[in-house]
Amino acid sequence: MVFATIISFSSLLDFAGYGTFSRLISYANGGSKTLNLAENISNGQQNSKHPNWSLIKDLNGVIGIVFLTLSLFVFLILSTFGTWSVSRVISFTSNQSEMWYSWVIVLFTASISMYGKRYTTILHGLNYVPLLNRYNIYINIITLLVAYISLTLSQSIFLLIMITQLSKIILILTHWYLVRYQIEEQRFMYFKSFKWNKDLFGTAWTPSWKSMLVIIFSTGIIELSGILYAQVGDPEKIASYLLAIRLINIITNVSKAPFYSKIPYFTTLRAQGDLISLASETKRSAKISLYVFVLGVIATTIMIEPILELIQSNIDFVPISMWSFIGIVWFLERHHAIHAQIYSTTNDIPFYIPVAVSGIFNVFLIFLLIDKLGYWAFPLAQFISNLIINNWWNVKISLKSLNQSSEYLIDSFLKPIIFLISAELFILII
């Protein structure tokens, strides 16, 4: 669980390069002659409907340099902070040498995976999300089956980690193959993998570092809470809390698909100045995304205890009351994150200051409450700190950018959260 948390945290250390560069590629793919969105919108009718391949070619070279640098950065962070983070938990295990070998595998794979994000960025930016996910599904299903067989036969965590990390390398090689040989008439075979362009990097840098602050002080703090709790909690409580966080993150990632898969399309609509279509499409996708999240939380509430008993797990899950509260807190997080993504299609990232302030307040509340409330301190601190500004301000500026009123929220927010709260209360009562 701690390894999984650190892997998840390390994936955030891309300085939002994945989101920023895929957005810039979407602009170019939509025919933008420049990456200045204000200029694109004001001259929307003059933009070509065909991809700007000259701009995409230059972006590809910059992306290569950026993600190679980030890969080395991740290796440095994980080999120092990461190693310190796992040392206490490894000391609890019966085969410490095997766990240290496992950690070395995770360290190198996480670093390579960061470089592999360059290919995912290109595929996402060019709107090859269905193709990307199709191959991801194939490989992940095979990985799941092989991992299940290996655990059934050997019950070796080392072997499990070997299999899961090898699958990540296979995924990277698959994405590389798709970019070079399966899309856009193999154009990327002839593009330079590494080519510096100061102006393009400068365009990407400002929204990237702002987005990075947003990620670190929101999702980053959630992941760090698990890592830090592993340094002070007892093993049983650590496992219980980290299982809850892993499950809510899985539900979150699944629920992202109906919305995040269409971000390149949303970005293209924004670049073309078509706000009517953008409002309609984002509203529908947000509604589907949040209902998927709600159903995931409810299903987990009902099924988690029987499943843990079925597999004879030694983990006691967190109280259902806490899980229900986590579901509501993460729902609000998902909702304002969706609106942050909608506004980010403008390539303006104003959230970094309020999110940084709320993030610092979140950490302060955790340290204030953890001795009295234990792991309850983490979701409670997140709830209070987000409620102050993030839960409503992101939504406000997003609606303004779409020229929409609060009516937009009836189907895309109010109905899903009423459904979630009603269902969780009903389950708690019975």
Stockholm file with secondary structure:
# STOCKHOLM 1.0

chainA/1-430         MVFATIISFSSLLDFAGYGTFSRLISYANGGSKTLNLAENISNGQQNSKHPNWSLIKDLNGVIGIVFLTLSLFVFLILSTFGTWSVSRVISFTSNQSEMWYSWVIVLFTASISMYGKRYTTILHGLNYVPLLNRYNIYINIITLLVAYISLTLSQSIFLLIMITQLSKIILILTHWYLVRYQIEEQRFMYFKSFKWNKDLFGTAWTPSWKSMLVIIFSTGIIELSGILYAQVGDPEKIASYLLAIRLINIITNVSKAPFYSKIPYFTTLRAQGDLISLASETKRSAKISLYVFVLGVIATTIMIEPILELIQSNIDFVPISMWSFIGIVWFLERHHAIHAQIYSTTNDIPFYIPVAVSGIFNVFLIFLLIDKLGYWAFPLAQFISNLIINNWWNVKISLKSLNQSSEYLIDSFLKPIIFLISAELFILII
#=GR chainA/1-430 SS CHHHHHHHHHTTCSTTHHHHHHHHHHHHHTTCSSSCHHHHHHTGGGSCSSCCHHHHHHHHHHHHHHHHHHHHHHHHHIIIIIHHHHHHHHTTSSCHHHHHHHHHHHHHHHHHHHHHHHHHHHHHHTTCHHHHHHHHHHHHHHHHHHHHHHHHHHCCHHHHHHHHHHHHHHHHHHHHHIIIIISGGGGGGGSCSCCCCHHHHHHHHHHHHHHHHHHIIIIIHHHHHHHHHTTTSCHHHHHHHHHHHHHHHHHHHHHHHHHHTTHHHHHHHHHTTCHHHHHHHHHHHHHHHHHHHHHHHHHHHHHHHHHHHHTTCSCCCCCHHHHHHHHHHHHHHHHHHHHHHHHHTTTCCTTHHHHHHHHHHHHHHHHHHHHHHGGGHHHHHHHHHHHHTHHHHHHHHHHHHHTCCTTHHIIIIIHHHHHHHHHHHHHHHC
#=GC SS_cons         CHHHHHHHHHTTCSTTHHHHHHHHHHHHHTTCSSSCHHHHHHTGGGSCSSCCHHHHHHHHHHHHHHHHHHHHHHHHHIIIIIHHHHHHHHTTSSCHHHHHHHHHHHHHHHHHHHHHHHHHHHHHHTTCHHHHHHHHHHHHHHHHHHHHHHHHHHCCHHHHHHHHHHHHHHHHHHHHHIIIIISGGGGGGGSCSCCCCHHHHHHHHHHHHHHHHHHIIIIIHHHHHHHHHTTTSCHHHHHHHHHHHHHHHHHHHHHHHHHHTTHHHHHHHHHTTCHHHHHHHHHHHHHHHHHHHHHHHHHHHHHHHHHHHHTTCSCCCCCHHHHHHHHHHHHHHHHHHHHHHHHHTTTCCTTHHHHHHHHHHHHHHHHHHHHHHGGGHHHHHHHHHHHHTHHHHHHHHHHHHHTCCTTHHIIIIIHHHHHHHHHHHHHHHC
//
